[in-house]
């Protein structure tokens, strides 16, 4: 965050990767509690991503 160059792009990339990991967890589990938690995580990641898109 202390760097001034392409911080927003890197944070956006990280949120995309987090979202992919949450998708993987959701698709590979048969446990309903794990699936529900992964979906909640995806929702929070999306909120973070919206904030990240405001970073220049």
mmCIF file as Biopython writes it, N, C-alpha, C and O atoms, coordinates in Angstrom:
data_model
#
loop_
_atom_site.group_PDB
_atom_site.id
_atom_site.type_symbol
_atom_site.label_atom_id
_atom_site.label_alt_id
_atom_site.label_comp_id
_atom_site.label_asym_id
_atom_site.label_entity_id
_atom_site.label_seq_id
_atom_site.pdbx_PDB_ins_code
_atom_site.Cartn_x
_atom_site.Cartn_y
_atom_site.Cartn_z
_atom_site.occupancy
_atom_site.B_iso_or_equiv
_atom_site.auth_seq_id
_atom_site.auth_asym_id
_atom_site.pdbx_PDB_model_num
ATOM 1   N N  . UNK A ? 1  ? 0.813   -1.196  0.000   1.0 0.0 1  A 1 
ATOM 2   C CA . UNK A ? 1  ? 0.000   0.000   0.000   1.0 0.0 1  A 1 
ATOM 3   C C  . UNK A ? 1  ? 0.855   1.258   0.000   1.0 0.0 1  A 1 
ATOM 4   O O  . UNK A ? 1  ? 0.400   2.309   -0.450  1.0 0.0 1  A 1 
ATOM 5   N N  . UNK A ? 2  ? 2.094   1.172   0.499   1.0 0.0 2  A 1 
ATOM 6   C CA . UNK A ? 2  ? 2.931   2.359   0.552   1.0 0.0 2  A 1 
ATOM 7   C C  . UNK A ? 2  ? 3.490   2.726   -0.818  1.0 0.0 2  A 1 
ATOM 8   O O  . UNK A ? 2  ? 3.959   3.848   -1.012  1.0 0.0 2  A 1 
ATOM 9   N N  . UNK A ? 3  ? 3.446   1.796   -1.769  1.0 0.0 3  A 1 
ATOM 10  C CA . UNK A ? 3  ? 3.909   2.105   -3.114  1.0 0.0 3  A 1 
ATOM 11  C C  . UNK A ? 3  ? 2.838   2.897   -3.839  1.0 0.0 3  A 1 
ATOM 12  O O  . UNK A ? 3  ? 1.644   2.724   -3.591  1.0 0.0 3  A 1 
ATOM 13  N N  . UNK A ? 4  ? 3.273   3.761   -4.733  1.0 0.0 4  A 1 
ATOM 14  C CA . UNK A ? 4  ? 2.334   4.623   -5.422  1.0 0.0 4  A 1 
ATOM 15  C C  . UNK A ? 4  ? 1.928   4.088   -6.793  1.0 0.0 4  A 1 
ATOM 16  O O  . UNK A ? 4  ? 1.037   4.653   -7.427  1.0 0.0 4  A 1 
ATOM 17  N N  . UNK A ? 5  ? 2.548   3.032   -7.255  1.0 0.0 5  A 1 
ATOM 18  C CA . UNK A ? 5  ? 2.346   2.580   -8.626  1.0 0.0 5  A 1 
ATOM 19  C C  . UNK A ? 5  ? 1.495   1.312   -8.682  1.0 0.0 5  A 1 
ATOM 20  O O  . UNK A ? 5  ? 1.829   0.310   -8.049  1.0 0.0 5  A 1 
ATOM 21  N N  . UNK A ? 6  ? 0.406   1.354   -9.431  1.0 0.0 6  A 1 
ATOM 22  C CA . UNK A ? 6  ? -0.447  0.198   -9.722  1.0 0.0 6  A 1 
ATOM 23  C C  . UNK A ? 6  ? -0.955  -0.545  -8.487  1.0 0.0 6  A 1 
ATOM 24  O O  . UNK A ? 6  ? -1.144  -1.760  -8.533  1.0 0.0 6  A 1 
ATOM 25  N N  . UNK A ? 7  ? -1.175  0.160   -7.405  1.0 0.0 7  A 1 
ATOM 26  C CA . UNK A ? 7  ? -1.661  -0.482  -6.181  1.0 0.0 7  A 1 
ATOM 27  C C  . UNK A ? 7  ? -3.065  -1.027  -6.396  1.0 0.0 7  A 1 
ATOM 28  O O  . UNK A ? 7  ? -3.369  -2.148  -5.987  1.0 0.0 7  A 1 
ATOM 29  N N  . UNK A ? 8  ? -3.918  -0.241  -7.036  1.0 0.0 8  A 1 
ATOM 30  C CA . UNK A ? 8  ? -5.286  -0.667  -7.273  1.0 0.0 8  A 1 
ATOM 31  C C  . UNK A ? 8  ? -5.370  -1.930  -8.113  1.0 0.0 8  A 1 
ATOM 32  O O  . UNK A ? 8  ? -6.167  -2.824  -7.833  1.0 0.0 8  A 1 
ATOM 33  N N  . UNK A ? 9  ? -4.538  -1.993  -9.146  1.0 0.0 9  A 1 
ATOM 34  C CA . UNK A ? 9  ? -4.542  -3.171  -10.016 1.0 0.0 9  A 1 
ATOM 35  C C  . UNK A ? 9  ? -4.104  -4.419  -9.268  1.0 0.0 9  A 1 
ATOM 36  O O  . UNK A ? 9  ? -4.676  -5.493  -9.454  1.0 0.0 9  A 1 
ATOM 37  N N  . UNK A ? 10 ? -3.091  -4.276  -8.424  1.0 0.0 10 A 1 
ATOM 38  C CA . UNK A ? 10 ? -2.609  -5.432  -7.664  1.0 0.0 10 A 1 
ATOM 39  C C  . UNK A ? 10 ? -3.622  -5.882  -6.626  1.0 0.0 10 A 1 
ATOM 40  O O  . UNK A ? 10 ? -3.816  -7.080  -6.421  1.0 0.0 10 A 1 
ATOM 41  N N  . UNK A ? 11 ? -4.267  -4.930  -5.973  1.0 0.0 11 A 1 
ATOM 42  C CA . UNK A ? 11 ? -5.298  -5.292  -4.999  1.0 0.0 11 A 1 
ATOM 43  C C  . UNK A ? 11 ? -6.488  -5.940  -5.694  1.0 0.0 11 A 1 
ATOM 44  O O  . UNK A ? 11 ? -7.077  -6.880  -5.161  1.0 0.0 11 A 1 
ATOM 45  N N  . UNK A ? 12 ? -6.849  -5.453  -6.873  1.0 0.0 12 A 1 
ATOM 46  C CA . UNK A ? 12 ? -7.932  -6.062  -7.629  1.0 0.0 12 A 1 
ATOM 47  C C  . UNK A ? 12 ? -7.576  -7.492  -8.013  1.0 0.0 12 A 1 
ATOM 48  O O  . UNK A ? 12 ? -8.414  -8.390  -7.935  1.0 0.0 12 A 1 
ATOM 49  N N  . UNK A ? 13 ? -6.332  -7.697  -8.428  1.0 0.0 13 A 1 
ATOM 50  C CA . UNK A ? 13 ? -5.876  -9.047  -8.766  1.0 0.0 13 A 1 
ATOM 51  C C  . UNK A ? 13 ? -5.978  -9.967  -7.546  1.0 0.0 13 A 1 
ATOM 52  O O  . UNK A ? 13 ? -6.430  -11.106 -7.664  1.0 0.0 13 A 1 
ATOM 53  N N  . UNK A ? 14 ? -5.566  -9.482  -6.396  1.0 0.0 14 A 1 
ATOM 54  C CA . UNK A ? 14 ? -5.635  -10.289 -5.172  1.0 0.0 14 A 1 
ATOM 55  C C  . UNK A ? 14 ? -7.071  -10.647 -4.808  1.0 0.0 14 A 1 
ATOM 56  O O  . UNK A ? 14 ? -7.338  -11.768 -4.374  1.0 0.0 14 A 1 
ATOM 57  N N  . UNK A ? 15 ? -7.991  -9.714  -4.979  1.0 0.0 15 A 1 
ATOM 58  C CA . UNK A ? 15 ? -9.385  -10.023 -4.672  1.0 0.0 15 A 1 
ATOM 59  C C  . UNK A ? 15 ? -9.946  -11.044 -5.664  1.0 0.0 15 A 1 
ATOM 60  O O  . UNK A ? 15 ? -10.768 -11.882 -5.293  1.0 0.0 15 A 1 
ATOM 61  N N  . UNK A ? 16 ? -9.508  -10.976 -6.917  1.0 0.0 16 A 1 
ATOM 62  C CA . UNK A ? 16 ? -9.920  -11.984 -7.899  1.0 0.0 16 A 1 
ATOM 63  C C  . UNK A ? 16 ? -9.425  -13.361 -7.481  1.0 0.0 16 A 1 
ATOM 64  O O  . UNK A ? 16 ? -10.158 -14.345 -7.578  1.0 0.0 16 A 1 
ATOM 65  N N  . UNK A ? 17 ? -8.204  -13.429 -7.026  1.0 0.0 17 A 1 
ATOM 66  C CA . UNK A ? 17 ? -7.636  -14.705 -6.592  1.0 0.0 17 A 1 
ATOM 67  C C  . UNK A ? 17 ? -8.358  -15.244 -5.361  1.0 0.0 17 A 1 
ATOM 68  O O  . UNK A ? 17 ? -8.615  -16.444 -5.268  1.0 0.0 17 A 1 
ATOM 69  N N  . UNK A ? 18 ? -8.683  -14.371 -4.423  1.0 0.0 18 A 1 
ATOM 70  C CA . UNK A ? 18 ? -9.446  -14.795 -3.251  1.0 0.0 18 A 1 
ATOM 71  C C  . UNK A ? 18 ? -10.808 -15.335 -3.657  1.0 0.0 18 A 1 
ATOM 72  O O  . UNK A ? 18 ? -11.284 -16.330 -3.111  1.0 0.0 18 A 1 
ATOM 73  N N  . UNK A ? 19 ? -11.426 -14.666 -4.620  1.0 0.0 19 A 1 
ATOM 74  C CA . UNK A ? 19 ? -12.730 -15.112 -5.104  1.0 0.0 19 A 1 
ATOM 75  C C  . UNK A ? 19 ? -12.622 -16.484 -5.773  1.0 0.0 19 A 1 
ATOM 76  O O  . UNK A ? 19 ? -13.499 -17.330 -5.593  1.0 0.0 19 A 1 
ATOM 77  N N  . UNK A ? 20 ? -11.568 -16.709 -6.533  1.0 0.0 20 A 1 
ATOM 78  C CA . UNK A ? 20 ? -11.363 -18.013 -7.164  1.0 0.0 20 A 1 
ATOM 79  C C  . UNK A ? 20 ? -11.192 -19.104 -6.112  1.0 0.0 20 A 1 
ATOM 80  O O  . UNK A ? 20 ? -11.726 -20.204 -6.258  1.0 0.0 20 A 1 
ATOM 81  N N  . UNK A ? 21 ? -10.461 -18.802 -5.073  1.0 0.0 21 A 1 
ATOM 82  C CA . UNK A ? 21 ? -10.265 -19.789 -4.004  1.0 0.0 21 A 1 
ATOM 83  C C  . UNK A ? 21 ? -11.597 -20.111 -3.313  1.0 0.0 21 A 1 
ATOM 84  O O  . UNK A ? 21 ? -11.881 -21.271 -3.016  1.0 0.0 21 A 1 
ATOM 85  N N  . UNK A ? 22 ? -12.399 -19.094 -3.064  1.0 0.0 22 A 1 
ATOM 86  C CA . UNK A ? 22 ? -13.713 -19.322 -2.451  1.0 0.0 22 A 1 
ATOM 87  C C  . UNK A ? 22 ? -14.597 -20.147 -3.383  1.0 0.0 22 A 1 
ATOM 88  O O  . UNK A ? 22 ? -15.346 -21.008 -2.923  1.0 0.0 22 A 1 
ATOM 89  N N  . UNK A ? 23 ? -14.515 -19.891 -4.687  1.0 0.0 23 A 1 
ATOM 90  C CA . UNK A ? 23 ? -15.267 -20.690 -5.657  1.0 0.0 23 A 1 
ATOM 91  C C  . UNK A ? 23 ? -14.826 -22.146 -5.620  1.0 0.0 23 A 1 
ATOM 92  O O  . UNK A ? 23 ? -15.652 -23.056 -5.689  1.0 0.0 23 A 1 
ATOM 93  N N  . UNK A ? 24 ? -13.529 -22.360 -5.510  1.0 0.0 24 A 1 
ATOM 94  C CA . UNK A ? 24 ? -12.998 -23.726 -5.455  1.0 0.0 24 A 1 
ATOM 95  C C  . UNK A ? 24 ? -13.527 -24.457 -4.229  1.0 0.0 24 A 1 
ATOM 96  O O  . UNK A ? 24 ? -13.957 -25.607 -4.320  1.0 0.0 24 A 1 
ATOM 97  N N  . UNK A ? 25 ? -13.495 -23.793 -3.097  1.0 0.0 25 A 1 
ATOM 98  C CA . UNK A ? 25 ? -14.010 -24.400 -1.873  1.0 0.0 25 A 1 
ATOM 99  C C  . UNK A ? 25 ? -15.484 -24.751 -2.049  1.0 0.0 25 A 1 
ATOM 100 O O  . UNK A ? 25 ? -15.916 -25.848 -1.694  1.0 0.0 25 A 1 
ATOM 101 N N  . UNK A ? 26 ? -16.251 -23.814 -2.600  1.0 0.0 26 A 1 
ATOM 102 C CA . UNK A ? 26 ? -17.687 -24.035 -2.782  1.0 0.0 26 A 1 
ATOM 103 C C  . UNK A ? 26 ? -17.968 -25.221 -3.693  1.0 0.0 26 A 1 
ATOM 104 O O  . UNK A ? 26 ? -18.861 -26.023 -3.423  1.0 0.0 26 A 1 
ATOM 105 N N  . UNK A ? 27 ? -17.207 -25.326 -4.765  1.0 0.0 27 A 1 
ATOM 106 C CA . UNK A ? 27 ? -17.487 -26.380 -5.735  1.0 0.0 27 A 1 
ATOM 107 C C  . UNK A ? 27 ? -16.996 -27.755 -5.301  1.0 0.0 27 A 1 
ATOM 108 O O  . UNK A ? 27 ? -17.504 -28.770 -5.776  1.0 0.0 27 A 1 
ATOM 109 N N  . UNK A ? 28 ? -16.014 -27.800 -4.403  1.0 0.0 28 A 1 
ATOM 110 C CA . UNK A ? 28 ? -15.434 -29.083 -4.031  1.0 0.0 28 A 1 
ATOM 111 C C  . UNK A ? 28 ? -15.984 -29.689 -2.746  1.0 0.0 28 A 1 
ATOM 112 O O  . UNK A ? 28 ? -15.650 -30.825 -2.407  1.0 0.0 28 A 1 
ATOM 113 N N  . UNK A ? 29 ? -16.801 -28.964 -2.046  1.0 0.0 29 A 1 
ATOM 114 C CA . UNK A ? 29 ? -17.301 -29.501 -0.783  1.0 0.0 29 A 1 
ATOM 115 C C  . UNK A ? 29 ? -18.743 -29.983 -0.926  1.0 0.0 29 A 1 
ATOM 116 O O  . UNK A ? 29 ? -19.523 -29.453 -1.718  1.0 0.0 29 A 1 
ATOM 117 N N  . UNK A ? 30 ? -19.061 -30.979 -0.153  1.0 0.0 30 A 1 
ATOM 118 C CA . UNK A ? 30 ? -20.437 -31.444 -0.049  1.0 0.0 30 A 1 
ATOM 119 C C  . UNK A ? 30 ? -21.047 -31.058 1.291   1.0 0.0 30 A 1 
ATOM 120 O O  . UNK A ? 30 ? -22.224 -31.307 1.551   1.0 0.0 30 A 1 
ATOM 121 N N  . UNK A ? 31 ? -20.213 -30.439 2.143   1.0 0.0 31 A 1 
ATOM 122 C CA . UNK A ? 31 ? -20.645 -30.032 3.468   1.0 0.0 31 A 1 
ATOM 123 C C  . UNK A ? 31 ? -21.402 -28.706 3.363   1.0 0.0 31 A 1 
ATOM 124 O O  . UNK A ? 31 ? -20.841 -27.697 2.935   1.0 0.0 31 A 1 
ATOM 125 N N  . UNK A ? 32 ? -22.662 -28.715 3.749   1.0 0.0 32 A 1 
ATOM 126 C CA . UNK A ? 32 ? -23.504 -27.532 3.615   1.0 0.0 32 A 1 
ATOM 127 C C  . UNK A ? 32 ? -22.987 -26.348 4.438   1.0 0.0 32 A 1 
ATOM 128 O O  . UNK A ? 32 ? -23.056 -25.207 3.982   1.0 0.0 32 A 1 
ATOM 129 N N  . UNK A ? 33 ? -22.480 -26.599 5.623   1.0 0.0 33 A 1 
ATOM 130 C CA . UNK A ? 33 ? -21.966 -25.513 6.469   1.0 0.0 33 A 1 
ATOM 131 C C  . UNK A ? 33 ? -20.749 -24.861 5.825   1.0 0.0 33 A 1 
ATOM 132 O O  . UNK A ? 33 ? -20.621 -23.637 5.831   1.0 0.0 33 A 1 
ATOM 133 N N  . UNK A ? 34 ? -19.863 -25.671 5.272   1.0 0.0 34 A 1 
ATOM 134 C CA . UNK A ? 34 ? -18.674 -25.132 4.590   1.0 0.0 34 A 1 
ATOM 135 C C  . UNK A ? 34 ? -19.103 -24.320 3.372   1.0 0.0 34 A 1 
ATOM 136 O O  . UNK A ? 34 ? -18.573 -23.238 3.122   1.0 0.0 34 A 1 
ATOM 137 N N  . UNK A ? 35 ? -20.068 -24.848 2.614   1.0 0.0 35 A 1 
ATOM 138 C CA . UNK A ? 35 ? -20.559 -24.158 1.423   1.0 0.0 35 A 1 
ATOM 139 C C  . UNK A ? 35 ? -21.182 -22.815 1.794   1.0 0.0 35 A 1 
ATOM 140 O O  . UNK A ? 35 ? -20.938 -21.808 1.129   1.0 0.0 35 A 1 
ATOM 141 N N  . UNK A ? 36 ? -21.985 -22.803 2.852   1.0 0.0 36 A 1 
ATOM 142 C CA . UNK A ? 36 ? -22.608 -21.548 3.301   1.0 0.0 36 A 1 
ATOM 143 C C  . UNK A ? 36 ? -21.556 -20.531 3.722   1.0 0.0 36 A 1 
ATOM 144 O O  . UNK A ? 36 ? -21.671 -19.349 3.398   1.0 0.0 36 A 1 
ATOM 145 N N  . UNK A ? 37 ? -20.536 -20.978 4.436   1.0 0.0 37 A 1 
ATOM 146 C CA . UNK A ? 37 ? -19.469 -20.068 4.860   1.0 0.0 37 A 1 
ATOM 147 C C  . UNK A ? 37 ? -18.670 -19.563 3.667   1.0 0.0 37 A 1 
ATOM 148 O O  . UNK A ? 37 ? -18.285 -18.394 3.635   1.0 0.0 37 A 1 
ATOM 149 N N  . UNK A ? 38 ? -18.419 -20.413 2.700   1.0 0.0 38 A 1 
ATOM 150 C CA . UNK A ? 38 ? -17.686 -19.991 1.506   1.0 0.0 38 A 1 
ATOM 151 C C  . UNK A ? 38 ? -18.483 -18.948 0.724   1.0 0.0 38 A 1 
ATOM 152 O O  . UNK A ? 38 ? -17.912 -18.000 0.185   1.0 0.0 38 A 1 
ATOM 153 N N  . UNK A ? 39 ? -19.790 -19.124 0.664   1.0 0.0 39 A 1 
ATOM 154 C CA . UNK A ? 39 ? -20.623 -18.126 -0.005  1.0 0.0 39 A 1 
ATOM 155 C C  . UNK A ? 39 ? -20.618 -16.793 0.748   1.0 0.0 39 A 1 
ATOM 156 O O  . UNK A ? 39 ? -20.638 -15.728 0.131   1.0 0.0 39 A 1 
ATOM 157 N N  . UNK A ? 40 ? -20.591 -16.856 2.066   1.0 0.0 40 A 1 
ATOM 158 C CA . UNK A ? 40 ? -20.500 -15.629 2.867   1.0 0.0 40 A 1 
ATOM 159 C C  . UNK A ? 40 ? -19.151 -14.944 2.631   1.0 0.0 40 A 1 
ATOM 160 O O  . UNK A ? 40 ? -19.075 -13.718 2.552   1.0 0.0 40 A 1 
ATOM 161 N N  . UNK A ? 41 ? -18.103 -15.738 2.522   1.0 0.0 41 A 1 
ATOM 162 C CA . UNK A ? 41 ? -16.768 -15.191 2.239   1.0 0.0 41 A 1 
ATOM 163 C C  . UNK A ? 41 ? -16.770 -14.510 0.881   1.0 0.0 41 A 1 
ATOM 164 O O  . UNK A ? 41 ? -16.224 -13.417 0.730   1.0 0.0 41 A 1 
ATOM 165 N N  . UNK A ? 42 ? -17.387 -15.158 -0.118  1.0 0.0 42 A 1 
ATOM 166 C CA . UNK A ? 42 ? -17.458 -14.558 -1.453  1.0 0.0 42 A 1 
ATOM 167 C C  . UNK A ? 42 ? -18.164 -13.211 -1.411  1.0 0.0 42 A 1 
ATOM 168 O O  . UNK A ? 42 ? -17.761 -12.269 -2.094  1.0 0.0 42 A 1 
ATOM 169 N N  . UNK A ? 43 ? -19.210 -13.124 -0.613  1.0 0.0 43 A 1 
ATOM 170 C CA . UNK A ? 43 ? -19.939 -11.866 -0.483  1.0 0.0 43 A 1 
ATOM 171 C C  . UNK A ? 43 ? -19.047 -10.772 0.101   1.0 0.0 43 A 1 
ATOM 172 O O  . UNK A ? 43 ? -19.064 -9.635  -0.371  1.0 0.0 43 A 1 
ATOM 173 N N  . UNK A ? 44 ? -18.278 -11.115 1.116   1.0 0.0 44 A 1 
ATOM 174 C CA . UNK A ? 44 ? -17.371 -10.142 1.733   1.0 0.0 44 A 1 
ATOM 175 C C  . UNK A ? 44 ? -16.242 -9.757  0.781   1.0 0.0 44 A 1 
ATOM 176 O O  . UNK A ? 44 ? -15.835 -8.596  0.739   1.0 0.0 44 A 1 
ATOM 177 N N  . UNK A ? 45 ? -15.740 -10.714 0.026   1.0 0.0 45 A 1 
ATOM 178 C CA . UNK A ? 45 ? -14.695 -10.422 -0.959  1.0 0.0 45 A 1 
ATOM 179 C C  . UNK A ? 45 ? -15.221 -9.433  -1.993  1.0 0.0 45 A 1 
ATOM 180 O O  . UNK A ? 45 ? -14.502 -8.524  -2.408  1.0 0.0 45 A 1 
ATOM 181 N N  . UNK A ? 46 ? -16.468 -9.608  -2.407  1.0 0.0 46 A 1 
ATOM 182 C CA . UNK A ? 46 ? -17.059 -8.687  -3.384  1.0 0.0 46 A 1 
ATOM 183 C C  . UNK A ? 46 ? -17.153 -7.270  -2.814  1.0 0.0 46 A 1 
ATOM 184 O O  . UNK A ? 46 ? -16.935 -6.296  -3.535  1.0 0.0 46 A 1 
ATOM 185 N N  . UNK A ? 47 ? -17.472 -7.152  -1.538  1.0 0.0 47 A 1 
ATOM 186 C CA . UNK A ? 47 ? -17.505 -5.829  -0.899  1.0 0.0 47 A 1 
ATOM 187 C C  . UNK A ? 47 ? -16.114 -5.199  -0.903  1.0 0.0 47 A 1 
ATOM 188 O O  . UNK A ? 47 ? -15.966 -4.007  -1.171  1.0 0.0 47 A 1 
ATOM 189 N N  . UNK A ? 48 ? -15.101 -6.006  -0.605  1.0 0.0 48 A 1 
ATOM 190 C CA . UNK A ? 48 ? -13.720 -5.517  -0.621  1.0 0.0 48 A 1 
ATOM 191 C C  . UNK A ? 48 ? -13.343 -5.086  -2.024  1.0 0.0 48 A 1 
ATOM 192 O O  . UNK A ? 48 ? -12.720 -4.042  -2.219  1.0 0.0 48 A 1 
ATOM 193 N N  . UNK A ? 49 ? -13.726 -5.899  -3.004  1.0 0.0 49 A 1 
ATOM 194 C CA . UNK A ? 49 ? -13.384 -5.589  -4.392  1.0 0.0 49 A 1 
ATOM 195 C C  . UNK A ? 49 ? -13.994 -4.260  -4.835  1.0 0.0 49 A 1 
ATOM 196 O O  . UNK A ? 49 ? -13.356 -3.495  -5.558  1.0 0.0 49 A 1 
ATOM 197 N N  . UNK A ? 50 ? -15.218 -3.986  -4.406  1.0 0.0 50 A 1 
ATOM 198 C CA . UNK A ? 50 ? -15.842 -2.701  -4.724  1.0 0.0 50 A 1 
ATOM 199 C C  . UNK A ? 50 ? -15.024 -1.550  -4.149  1.0 0.0 50 A 1 
ATOM 200 O O  . UNK A ? 50 ? -14.866 -0.516  -4.797  1.0 0.0 50 A 1 
ATOM 201 N N  . UNK A ? 51 ? -14.503 -1.725  -2.937  1.0 0.0 51 A 1 
ATOM 202 C CA . UNK A ? 51 ? -13.670 -0.691  -2.328  1.0 0.0 51 A 1 
ATOM 203 C C  . UNK A ? 51 ? -12.347 -0.548  -3.056  1.0 0.0 51 A 1 
ATOM 204 O O  . UNK A ? 51 ? -11.852 0.562   -3.253  1.0 0.0 51 A 1 
ATOM 205 N N  . UNK A ? 52 ? -11.778 -1.672  -3.452  1.0 0.0 52 A 1 
ATOM 206 C CA . UNK A ? 52 ? -10.480 -1.669  -4.135  1.0 0.0 52 A 1 
ATOM 207 C C  . UNK A ? 52 ? -10.566 -0.934  -5.460  1.0 0.0 52 A 1 
ATOM 208 O O  . UNK A ? 52 ? -9.611  -0.274  -5.868  1.0 0.0 52 A 1 
ATOM 209 N N  . UNK A ? 53 ? -11.700 -1.041  -6.133  1.0 0.0 53 A 1 
ATOM 210 C CA . UNK A ? 53 ? -11.855 -0.392  -7.423  1.0 0.0 53 A 1 
ATOM 211 C C  . UNK A ? 53 ? -11.812 1.123   -7.307  1.0 0.0 53 A 1 
ATOM 212 O O  . UNK A ? 53 ? -11.626 1.812   -8.310  1.0 0.0 53 A 1 
ATOM 213 N N  . UNK A ? 54 ? -11.978 1.647   -6.112  1.0 0.0 54 A 1 
ATOM 214 C CA . UNK A ? 54 ? -11.876 3.085   -5.882  1.0 0.0 54 A 1 
ATOM 215 C C  . UNK A ? 54 ? -10.442 3.537   -5.616  1.0 0.0 54 A 1 
ATOM 216 O O  . UNK A ? 54 ? -10.171 4.736   -5.564  1.0 0.0 54 A 1 
ATOM 217 N N  . UNK A ? 55 ? -9.526  2.587   -5.447  1.0 0.0 55 A 1 
ATOM 218 C CA . UNK A ? 55 ? -8.129  2.929   -5.199  1.0 0.0 55 A 1 
ATOM 219 C C  . UNK A ? 55 ? -7.442  3.170   -6.529  1.0 0.0 55 A 1 
ATOM 220 O O  . UNK A ? 55 ? -7.565  2.367   -7.454  1.0 0.0 55 A 1 
ATOM 221 N N  . UNK A ? 56 ? -6.732  4.255   -6.622  1.0 0.0 56 A 1 
ATOM 222 C CA . UNK A ? 56 ? -6.026  4.544   -7.864  1.0 0.0 56 A 1 
ATOM 223 C C  . UNK A ? 56 ? -4.553  4.313   -7.716  1.0 0.0 56 A 1 
ATOM 224 O O  . UNK A ? 56 ? -3.798  4.507   -8.669  1.0 0.0 56 A 1 
#
